[in-house]
Amino acid sequence: MSPLDAPARNSDLDAALAEARERYTAQRPRSAAIHARAREVMPGGNTRTVLFYTPFPTAMARGEGCRLWDVDGHEYLDLCGEYTAGLFGHSDERILAAVREALARGVNLAAVGENEGRLAGLIVGRFPSIELVRFTNSGTEANIMALAAARAFTGRRTVMVMRGGYHGGVLTFPVGGSSAVSLPVPLVFADYNDAEGAARAIREAGESLAAVLVEPMLGSGGCIPARPEFLAALRGATRETGALLVFDEVMTSRHGPGGLQQRTGVIPDMTTLGKYIAGGMSFGAFGGRADVMSVFDGHRPGSLPHAGTFNNNVLSMAAGCVAMGEIFRAEAAEALFARGEALRERLNAACARAGTAMHFTGVGSMTQPHFRRGPVTQPYAETPAEAGLRELFFLDMLEARVYIARRGMTALSLPVTEADCDRYVAAVEEFVAARRPLLPEA
């Protein structure tokens, strides 16, 4: 009998959550012990907030392909995909070989190398908006440096962001609140997918506005795609006022050979990248128009500095050349996009058959469930019931041995097969059938 079959577990959300947490805890004594020891020396017991959840996070021991094994011996289908950074899975031999070869030649050389130019060439040749590019250690750093470039180039200070947007740990803008760790940059806010309102706000900011920073699909904000008219309105209004349009494609650049900008046809002035580009190594990049990026040209007097000990580290450069030059070519990007589109259609069809309003949003290989009627076009503050259902979904997927992000997001990696997608659809079908009394009506 399925662990979800007992009727008592499905009659009350609080009771269902309590039992799911109890099962989770009972199955993971070693993870619990690891967490307890970590709490003695780390606040909260970890060093990456997105990986924290109660009662304690599952500790993983190893990964291979799109499979993970935790310290208590459970095997999972990994659909979290390291929050899109794990595009190539955990053990692609071509990437491992490139890293081993780089290690054999020395780790920290404090010098330029041939691979950074090679990787830059691959990126410039791929993304329509990028004429020149520089590297960072993360997507967060890439967004910080892109804003620095925009402010220096325009001579302006203010930046427009979207409510619900996320551009890194120090550039996060939750709906209905604020983040104390965000950088103290003068900000103007707009609502995602509100074309008229955003364009009006850009015009009102006028000559004070340096840049508009936006994800062409919200990632952490719920895998909500931008409407074409919204992106077009941002493009038009920024051209009118002289502000730079910056696409954060740290997550969404996987959705086509040239990212979502190529797929939508809306070309920004600058683009930020990260996550998978270096084959899963630490990496970020920002690039764009040559005149904008030339503010960093060291051959020019008064150029902007851009430090970073590991910006061109040999591991990321070597892995990136293989990842982007040999593996994630145009045909691989299109095939992954198509697989993800088909999967999301199947998930929504399963929810519709069950008569529930649970709805999956996303683009291509990224998707996220929402426990409300679709379409979902803007980020929102969850109700307590929605938050509870999201946790229950996460715990039930772990019970089915499917590893997803705590918020429910999935990001397919290249090793994921059609059979793996079938497995996830079956797990969701079981969830909506067993938890039907707790889910919202269609």
N, C-alpha and C positions, 0 to 999 in steps of 0.2 A: 504493500500500500504506500502511496506517495506520502511524504511527511506533511503535505498540505491538505490531505483528505479529511482530517478530523473536523467535523462541523463546528465544534466549539472554538476552534482556532480562527474561524472565519466570521463569527457573529459580532465581534467587537474589535475595533482597531487597536485599542490599548492592550487588550488581552492577546491579540495576534502578535503584536510587537514584543510583548513580554516573553511569549513562548519562543518566538524566533530568536530573540537575544539569548535565551537560555540554551537553546540548541546550539547556537553559534559558539557560545562560551564552552559548553561541554565538549565540543569537538576539537578545541584548540588550546590545550593546556600549555604547550610550549610557546605559542604566540603570546599567551597571557603572561607567562614568566618573563619572556623577553621584554614585554612592555613594562612590567613592574620594575625590572632592573633599570630600564632606560629612564623611567620617571625619577629615579634617584639622582640623575645627573643631567637631565634635559627637561625643560618646562613642557609638560604635556606628554613627555616620553618620546618625542620625535622632533625632526628638524625640517619638516615640509608639511605645511598645514593641510594641503589637499589630500594627504595620505592619512590624516588623523580622523578617526571616528570612534565612537563608543560602541561596545564596552572597551574594546581595544582593537587596534588594527591587526589584520592577518600578516604575519611575517613570511616572506617568501624565501625559499632556499636556493632555487635555481630555475632557469628557463631554457627552453629549446623550441625553435620554431614559434608557433603560437600556443605553446603549452607552458604552464607554470606549475611548480610543486612547492607547497608550503612546508614549514618546518615540522608540521604534524603529519606529513605524508600524504596530503590530499592533492590530487591532480586537477587542474583547471584548464578549460579553454579560455585563453586570454583574449578578450575583446576590449579591454581597456586600452591596449596599444600604447602604454605609457603616455596617455593623454595626447596622442598623435605623434609623439617623438619616436615611438617604436614601430615605424612603418615597415621596417625590414625584418621584424621579428627579433628573436633573441640570439640567433646563432647563424646568420648568413655567413657561409664560409668565405665568400669573396671579401666581405668587410672585415672579418676576423683576420684573414691573411694580410690585408693592407695594414691593419693595426699592428700585427706582429712584426711585419717588415719595418714599419716606422719605428717601433720600439727597439728593434735590433740596431738601428742606426743612431740611437740616442734620443733622449726625451726632450730636454729643454736646451735649445741651441742658441737662444738669444740672437736670432738672425732671421732674415727673410729666407724663403725657400721656394723652389720651383712650383710646388703644389698649390700654394696660395693663389698664384696667378692662373693656374689651370682651373681651379675651382671657381675663381671669379669669372673666368671666361665662360664656363658652363652656365653660371647664373645669369650673366648678362645676355647670353644667347637664348635664354629661355623665357624671361619675364619681360613683357612689352615695355614696362615703365622704367626698367633699370638700364641706364647707360653706363653708370659707374657704381661700384659697390665697395663697401668695407665690412669687415667681420668683427663680431663681438663674441662674448661667451654665452649669451642667452638671448631669447626673444625680448626679455625685459630690458636688457641693455640696448638692444637694437632700437626699441621704441624710444628710450631715453635719448639716444644719440640722434635719431631722426628728428625728434622735436628740437634738439639743440641746433641741428643744421637748419631747420625751418626758421627758427627764431633769428639765427645769425644772418641768414640769407635775406629775410624780409625786413629785418630791423624792428620786428614787432614782438610782443611778449605773450599775448593771450592764445590759448589753445581751446578748440571746441572738441568735446567728447560726448559720447552718448550715455544716457542713463542705462545702467545695466552692462556697460562695456567693461572689458578686462584687457589690459595691455601689459600685464606683469604685476609682480608683487607690490610695486610702489606706484602703479598706475591702475588702480581698481576703483570702479565707480558703481557700487551697488544701488539698485532701485530703492528709493525711499530712505537712503542713508548716506553715510560717507565712511571713508577708511582713514584712520589716523596715521597709517603708514604711507599714504600717497604723498608724492612730491608736492611741495608748495608752489605749483605753477598756477598762474592766473587762468581760470577756467570759465568757459561758457558751456552750458549743457543744452542738449536737444534730446528729443525722444526718437528712438530707433524706428525707422520706417515711416516717420512723419515727414514726407517730402516737403510739404508746404511750410510747416513750422521750422524745419531745419534751415531751409533756404532763407526764410525771413530772419532767423537768428544770425545767420552768416552776414546778411546785408546790414543788419542793425549793428553788429560788431565792427563792420567796416574796416578802417585802416588800422585798428588795434589787433586784428586777428591774424596770427602768423600761420596757423595750420588747423585743419580738421583731421582728427585721428579717428578712424573707424575700421571695424572689421566688416568685410563684405558678407560674412555670416557670423553672428555672435557665437563664440565658442563656449566659454564658461557661463555666458548669459543664457544658455539653453538651446544651442544649435538652431538658432532662428535665422533663416536666410534674409538678406536684404532684398527688398522689392526693387526691380529694375528702375522704376521711376524715382525711388529714393536716392539711389546712387547717382542717377543722372542729374537730379536736383543738386546734390552736393557738388558734382563736377561743374555744373553751370554757374552756381553761386560763387564758388571759389575762384573761378576764372574772372568773374565780374569784379571781385574785390581784391584780387591779388594774393589771397591766402593760398597756401599749398594744401593739396589734398593728399593725405597719407593713408594708404591701405595697410592695415595690420594683417598680413597674410601668414603670420607665424603658424597658424593652424590650417588655414584654408588653401594655402599654395599647393597642397596635395591633390586638389580637386580638378586638376587638369595639367597638361604639359606646361602651361604658363600661368597656373593659378586661376582663381576666380576672376581676376581682372581680364584675363584672356577669354574666359567663358562668357562673362557678361558684356564684354566690349567697352567697359568703362575703365579708362586708363588713368591712374593717379599720377601725381608728380613724384611721389616717393612710395617705396614699399619696404616693409620690414618682414624678415624671414627668420626661421629658427627650426627648433624641434628636429625633424627627420633629415634635414639637408646634409648633415655630416654623418649620416648612417647610424644615428643614435648617440654619437659623441656630443660633448658640450659644444654648443654652437648658436650663433645668431648672426644676422646680417641686416644691413640697411643700405638701400641704394635708390637711385632715381635719376632725374635729369642731370646731365653733365654740369650745367651751370650751377645747380644747387650743390651737388656733391663736391664741386671744386673748392668749396670753402675749406676742405681738408687737405688740399693739394700743398704738400710741403715745399714744392718748387716756387710757390707764390708767397710774397711777403705778407705777414699777418695771418697766415692760415690758422684754422682752429686745431688745437691739439686733440688727439684721440688715443688715449693710453689703453693698455690692457695686456698684461703679461702673456696671457694665453689666447689672445685674439687669433693668432695664426699658429696655434700649437700643432705639432707635427701629427698627432693622432687624428684630430678633427680634419685637418687638411687632406691627409691620405685617405681616410674613410670617405670624406665627401666626394673626392674625385671618382672613387669607385661607385658610390651610391648614386650620384647624379649622372655620371658619365657612362656607366655600364649597366646599371640595374633599373633605376626608375626613369626609363625613357618614356617617350610619348605614348607608345602602345600600352605600357604597363600602367601609366596614369589613367588612361581611358578605360582600361579593363577594370581597374579598382573602382573608378567612379561608377561604372555601370553595375558592378556587383553591389555596391552600397545602395544605389537607387532601387534596385530590385528588392533588396532586403527590407528597406524601409516600407515599400509598398506591401510586402507580405506581412510585416508587423502590424501595420494599420488595418489591413484586411482581417487579421486575426482578432483585433480589438473590436472591429465592426461586427464580426460574426458573433462575438460574445455579448454584444449589446452594451458595451461600456464606452464612456467618453474618453478613456485613456487614448492618448494620441502621440505619435512619434514625429518629431520634426528633424530637419537636417538637410544636408546636401551631400551627395556622394557617399563616401565611406564613413561619415560621421553622423550619428543620430542620437537623440535623447527623448525619453518619454516625458509626457506631461499628463497630469491627472486631472484634466479638464477637456472641454470640447475644443476641437480644432476648427479652423486653422489658428495657430498661435503665431502672431506676427510681431509681438513686442515682449520684452522681458517684464517680469512682474514679481511682486512680493508674494511668496507662497502662503497659503493658509496653513494653520496647524495640521489640518487633515491631509493636505497635500504633502506636507513635510513627512508626516507619518507614513503615508503610502509610498513615498520615495524610499524611505529607509526600509520598509517591508519588502519592496521590490528588490533592493540591493541584497538584503539578507536571503531572500528566496532564490535569487540567482546564484549566490554563493552555495546555497544548499544544493542547487542543481549542478554545481561545479562549473559555473560560468563566471569568470572574473570580469567585472565592469567597474567603471568609476563609481564612487560613492553617490554622486549626483545622478547616476543612471546613464551617463554618456558612454557610448561605445565608439571606438575608432578602429576600423579594420586594418590589419596589417597584411602585407603581401602573402604570407604563408597561409592565411585563412582560406579554406576551401568552401565549395558549395555545401558539402556535408556538414561543415562547421556552422554555416549559416542555417542549415536545416535544424541543427541542434539548438541554436538560440531561438529560432521561431517556435520550436516545440516547448522550450522552457517558458517562453512568454505565453503560449497558449495554455499551458498548465497553470500559470500564475493567474491569468484572467478568468479561467474556469473555477479554480479553487477559491480565489479571493473575490469572486463576483459580488457577494453581499456587501463588501466594503468599498467597492469601486463606484465612481459616479455614473449615473445613468446616461446613456447616449441621447 
